[in-house]
Amino acid sequence: MEVFEVVVALLLGGAALAALARRIGAPYPALADDVTIHDIQRTVADSLLNRMGAQPWVVDHVVLGHARPKLLQTYMPTLPLKEAREAVQKWGEEIERILSAEASVAGQGLERVSSPSPAMGQR
């Protein structure tokens, strides 16, 4: 199973997550009490825009599934699915990179240390 499938299921939420859980024979993924599906959507959308370089309309209308204005529906009836898949695939690769780094740190018995934030006014 690709991380892409999991990311898409998380973005769609509810029925998509349940269907994915049934297909892979795993329990329905639960979120922490203080995390909502909208938190995940917001994080993915922000990362796609600012870290992966996806176009805003691809994130808004294809990835998040927001309704397109009538003018766009009329003059641009097809959605940029190729661009959306590329953007979400990049996000999936980033998730895999993060998870493999976490597993590597856990496997070495090392504690994860976050880098110190720069002092105010410094860049």
Residue pairs with C-beta under 8 A, 6 or more apart in sequence:
1 24
2 92
3 92
3 93
3 95
3 96
4 85
4 88
4 89
4 92
5 20
6 20
6 92
7 44
7 88
7 91
7 92
7 95
8 16
8 88
9 16
9 17
9 19
9 20
10 17
10 37
10 40
10 44
11 40
11 41
11 44
11 63
11 64
11 88
12 65
13 37
13 41
14 37
17 28
17 29
18 28
21 27
21 28
21 29
31 37
31 40
41 64
44 63
44 91
45 59
45 60
45 63
45 64
47 91
47 94
48 54
48 58
48 59
48 63
48 87
48 88
48 90
48 91
49 56
49 59
51 94
52 87
52 90
52 91
52 94
54 63
54 83
54 84
54 87
54 90
55 80
55 83
57 80
58 80
58 83
58 84
58 87
59 87
60 66
61 67
61 68
61 72
61 79
62 79
62 80
62 81
62 83
62 84
63 84
63 87
63 88
102 112
105 111
105 112
